[in-house]
Amino acid sequence: MKTFVIGFAIAAFMIVTAAKAAIVTVSGQIVWGPQSYSEYGNGDVVFRLSNSAPGCGAGFWLRSSDPGFKQNLAIVIGASLAEKVIGVHAYDDSLWPGSGSAFCRVYAVTVGVP
């Protein structure tokens, strides 16, 4: 019985923890960045929008090893140079390890409002 209770408690904790993670969505113009860091992920890129998403107060980051990194980076740079609005979908539970501030890892980038 004790093993069952411990197992149930661990399973419940895992479900509650997993339920907190979400993909957040926000749109806006890039107001800071993009900025690349060679010391973190061999070229991770961070940037900030004119609007922030819950849990992503510092902005967003692109992990250089992610599939689609170059494509997402091209959209971010193009939107920054053209001063266009982009939409960002990001993981609120995957924060950039290069800062103590909350930069959320990008899942997808769209041109215009998502």
C-alpha positions as CSV (number, residue, x, y, z in Angstrom):
1,M,0.0,0.0,0.0
2,K,2.8,2.4,0.9
3,T,4.4,1.8,-2.6
4,F,1.1,2.5,-4.3
5,V,0.7,5.8,-2.4
6,I,4.2,6.9,-3.2
7,G,3.8,6.0,-6.9
8,F,0.4,7.8,-7.0
9,A,2.0,11.0,-5.4
10,I,4.9,11.0,-8.0
11,A,2.4,10.5,-10.9
12,A,0.2,13.4,-9.6
13,F,3.2,15.7,-9.2
14,M,4.3,14.9,-12.8
15,I,0.8,15.7,-14.1
16,V,0.6,19.0,-12.2
17,T,4.1,20.0,-13.4
18,A,3.4,19.1,-17.0
19,A,0.1,21.0,-16.9
20,K,2.0,24.3,-16.1
21,A,4.0,24.3,-19.4
22,A,2.3,26.1,-22.3
23,I,2.9,27.7,-25.6
24,V,2.3,31.4,-25.3
25,T,1.5,33.7,-28.2
26,V,2.2,37.4,-28.7
27,S,2.7,39.8,-31.6
28,G,4.6,43.1,-31.9
29,Q,7.5,44.9,-33.4
30,I,11.1,44.0,-32.4
31,V,12.3,46.7,-30.0
32,W,15.6,45.1,-29.0
33,G,17.9,42.7,-30.8
34,P,18.3,40.4,-32.5
35,Q,21.4,39.8,-30.5
36,S,23.6,36.7,-30.9
37,Y,25.8,35.0,-28.2
38,S,28.6,32.7,-29.2
39,E,29.1,31.5,-25.7
40,Y,25.6,30.1,-25.4
41,G,24.6,27.3,-27.8
42,N,27.1,28.5,-30.5
43,G,25.0,31.4,-31.6
44,D,21.7,31.5,-29.6
45,V,19.8,34.7,-30.5
46,V,17.6,36.8,-28.2
47,F,15.2,39.5,-29.0
48,R,12.4,41.5,-27.4
49,L,9.0,42.6,-28.9
50,S,7.0,45.7,-28.2
51,N,4.5,43.5,-26.3
52,S,5.4,40.8,-23.8
53,A,3.9,37.3,-23.2
54,P,3.1,36.0,-19.8
55,G,6.2,34.4,-18.3
56,C,8.4,35.9,-21.0
57,G,9.1,39.3,-19.6
58,A,12.6,39.7,-21.0
59,G,11.8,38.5,-24.5
60,F,12.4,35.4,-26.6
61,W,15.3,33.2,-27.7
62,L,16.1,31.1,-30.7
63,R,18.2,28.0,-30.0
64,S,20.8,27.6,-32.7
65,S,20.6,23.8,-32.7
66,D,16.8,23.8,-33.2
67,P,15.4,22.6,-36.6
68,G,14.2,25.7,-38.4
69,F,16.6,28.1,-36.6
70,K,17.8,29.7,-39.8
71,Q,14.3,30.2,-41.1
72,N,13.1,31.7,-37.9
73,L,16.2,33.9,-37.6
74,A,15.6,35.1,-41.2
75,I,12.0,36.2,-40.3
76,V,13.2,37.9,-37.1
77,I,16.0,39.8,-38.9
78,G,13.7,40.7,-41.8
79,A,11.0,42.0,-39.6
80,S,13.4,44.0,-37.5
81,L,14.9,45.7,-40.5
82,A,11.5,46.4,-42.1
83,E,10.0,47.4,-38.8
84,K,7.2,44.9,-39.3
85,V,5.0,43.1,-36.8
86,I,5.7,39.5,-36.1
87,G,3.9,36.8,-34.1
88,V,5.9,34.7,-31.8
89,H,4.8,31.3,-30.3
90,A,7.1,30.3,-27.5
91,Y,7.5,27.7,-24.7
92,D,7.0,29.4,-21.3
93,D,8.9,26.6,-19.6
94,S,12.1,26.7,-21.7
95,L,14.0,29.7,-20.5
96,W,17.3,30.8,-22.0
97,P,20.2,29.6,-19.8
98,G,22.3,32.6,-20.7
99,S,20.4,35.0,-18.5
100,G,18.7,35.2,-15.2
101,S,15.8,37.0,-17.0
102,A,12.9,35.2,-18.6
103,F,13.6,34.8,-22.3
104,C,11.2,32.1,-23.6
105,R,12.4,29.6,-26.3
106,V,10.7,30.2,-29.7
107,Y,8.5,27.5,-31.1
108,A,7.3,29.4,-34.2
109,V,7.5,32.8,-35.8
110,T,4.9,34.3,-38.2
111,V,4.9,37.5,-40.2
112,G,2.0,39.7,-39.0
113,V,-0.4,38.9,-36.3
114,P,-0.6,35.2,-35.4
